[in-house]
């Protein structure tokens, strides 16, 4: 497997450059989760970093690489959207929830 030295910005890993395994496309993962063990023996805290572009594209439009920025909220960042997602259902949006008033 290939890896790439990737810088981390913000949070506890600020300023560190760690080797990150690349995926099949040659890019590092979109999110990088780091479990930190609790000193009191409780559940580990998970630090979440998001992949962003390392800088603006250069003169010839070449990609400068990637870096990870700290995400303090640690949201999941979405759900699996492959191969074809179904639209999200909102309460009251299904046809059976409200009476049909179009034919009155």
C-alpha positions as MATLAB code, in Angstrom:
seq = 'XXXXXXXXXXXXXXXXXXXXXXXXXXXXXXXXXXXXXXXXXXXXXXXXXXXXXXXXXXXXXXXXXXXXXXXXXXXXXXXXXXXXXXXXXXXXXXXXXXXXXXXX';
ca = [
       0.000    0.000    0.000;
       1.124    3.505   -0.720;
       1.210    6.241    1.878;
       1.696    9.982    1.720;
       3.128   12.323    4.344;
       0.193   14.597    5.169;
       0.285   17.700    7.421;
      -2.288   18.186   10.200;
      -3.598   21.665   11.100;
      -5.372   22.569   14.346;
      -6.259   20.489   17.364;
      -3.830   18.307   19.294;
      -1.986   17.158   16.144;
      -1.251   20.714   14.945;
       2.020   20.942   13.041;
       2.586   17.200   12.761;
       3.150   15.408    9.484;
       2.007   11.789    9.537;
       2.070    9.088    6.856;
      -1.510    8.386    5.737;
      -2.477    5.374    3.625;
      -3.871    6.242    0.201;
      -7.033    4.728   -1.226;
      -7.582    3.132   -4.625;
      -7.873    6.578   -6.247;
      -4.530    7.723   -4.856;
      -6.131   10.143   -2.377;
      -6.073    9.978    1.417;
      -9.455    9.374    3.138;
     -11.859   12.327    3.489;
     -11.932   11.992    7.270;
      -9.179   10.836    9.595;
     -10.229    9.677   13.055;
      -7.706    9.415   15.896;
      -8.853    7.571   19.047;
      -7.281    9.007   22.207;
      -7.510    6.756   25.289;
      -9.067    8.225   28.426;
      -6.705    8.491   31.412;
      -9.491    7.425   33.800;
     -10.188    4.241   31.830;
     -13.395    5.494   30.233;
     -14.302    5.371   26.566;
     -11.707    6.888   24.229;
     -12.151   10.364   22.779;
     -12.122   10.427   18.986;
     -10.484   13.398   17.254;
     -11.814   14.031   13.749;
      -9.815   15.685   10.973;
     -11.216   16.610    7.528;
      -9.230   16.478    4.282;
      -8.901   19.845    2.508;
      -6.774   21.126   -0.345;
      -3.297   22.189    0.821;
      -3.429   25.430   -1.149;
      -4.757   27.084   -4.277;
      -4.065   25.523   -7.654;
      -0.893   26.734   -9.251;
      -0.282   28.410  -12.550;
      -0.961   25.286  -14.577;
      -3.905   24.072  -12.477;
      -1.899   21.353  -10.770;
      -3.230   20.138   -7.439;
      -0.864   21.052   -4.556;
      -1.818   18.095   -2.380;
      -3.891   17.578    0.741;
      -3.835   18.482    4.418;
      -6.111   17.636    7.332;
      -7.893   20.320    9.380;
      -9.263   19.668   12.853;
     -13.063   19.377   13.114;
     -14.024   20.133   16.747;
     -17.669   19.071   16.246;
     -16.607   15.687   14.885;
     -19.752   15.192   12.803;
     -19.953   12.117   10.641;
     -19.932   14.291    7.519;
     -22.858   12.607    5.850;
     -23.972    9.135    5.036;
     -23.078    6.522    2.510;
     -24.156    7.763   -0.918;
     -23.261    4.821   -3.072;
     -24.353    3.517   -5.524;
     -27.699    5.365   -5.775;
     -29.083    7.164   -2.761;
     -32.734    7.338   -1.926;
     -34.055   10.806   -1.127;
     -34.305   11.563    2.553;
     -37.820   11.453    3.879;
     -39.010   14.292    6.033;
     -41.985   13.980    8.371;
     -45.171   14.898    6.536;
     -43.614   14.507    3.092;
     -44.939   11.032    2.376;
     -48.129   10.760    0.315;
     -50.039    8.847    2.994;
     -49.543   11.438    5.759;
     -51.908   14.138    4.516;
     -55.303   13.984    2.843;
     -55.303   14.581   -0.881;
     -56.941   17.940   -1.553;
     -56.135   18.175   -5.277;
     -59.437   16.620   -6.417;
     -61.834   18.764   -4.352;
];
